[in-house]
Amino acid sequence: MDILKYGEYEGTAELDMDRHVCRGKILFIDDLVTYEAASPADLQREFEAAVDDYVETCASLGRQPQKPLKGLFQVRVPPALHKAVVLRAMADNVTQNDVTVRALDAFVNAKLDVNHNVQVTLNIPTESLKTLASSVSAPEQWGVALAQTQRTPAHGHH
């Protein structure tokens, strides 16, 4: 299902194949407000008109126009995942809720252009030490560069 956006509001965009129309409803409000159009191109305009009408109607009735989400919901997870959350919370010295919020935020707001940089150090002669570099945008292209090494004395004095 596609989601339409207008100001602070979201609404659905669906096809009604029985009636041959596009339709939807405003999300996250107390009342049921629907809209429809003959084509997908007109549905956004009808959605915006429905939102404007809803806001005006609520104002004339002296009501808040949008029902906010409480930020509280129950989640069921497999026992092994629950255990992993508890262990992560203990390791990070945070609550299970903190771990869950971080995980949900990372999943919901994930960026597709993730860039991973990995450095590997091997204990082999310096003349044989090389670093492989790859680009996520072109994973099939690998480059080989000589690693720059720094020699540190075994017993450094500061």
Stockholm file with secondary structure:
# STOCKHOLM 1.0

chainA/1-158         MDILKYGEYEGTAELDMDRHVCRGKILFIDDLVTYEAASPADLQREFEAAVDDYVETCASLGRQPQKPLKGLFQVRVPPALHKAVVLRAMADNVTQNDVTVRALDAFVNAKLDVNHNVQVTLNIPTESLKTLASSVSAPEQWGVALAQTQRTPAHGHH
#=GR chainA/1-158 SS CEEEEETTEEEEEEEETTTTEEEEEBSSCSSCCEEEESSHHHHHHHHHHHHHHHHHHHHHHTCCSCCCCCSCCCCCCCHHHHHHHHHHHHHHTSCHHHHHHHHHHHHHTCCSCCCCCCCCCCCSCGGGCEEEEEETTEEEEEEEEECCCCCCCTTCCC
#=GC SS_cons         CEEEEETTEEEEEEEETTTTEEEEEBSSCSSCCEEEESSHHHHHHHHHHHHHHHHHHHHHHTCCSCCCCCSCCCCCCCHHHHHHHHHHHHHHTSCHHHHHHHHHHHHHTCCSCCCCCCCCCCCSCGGGCEEEEEETTEEEEEEEEECCCCCCCTTCCC
//
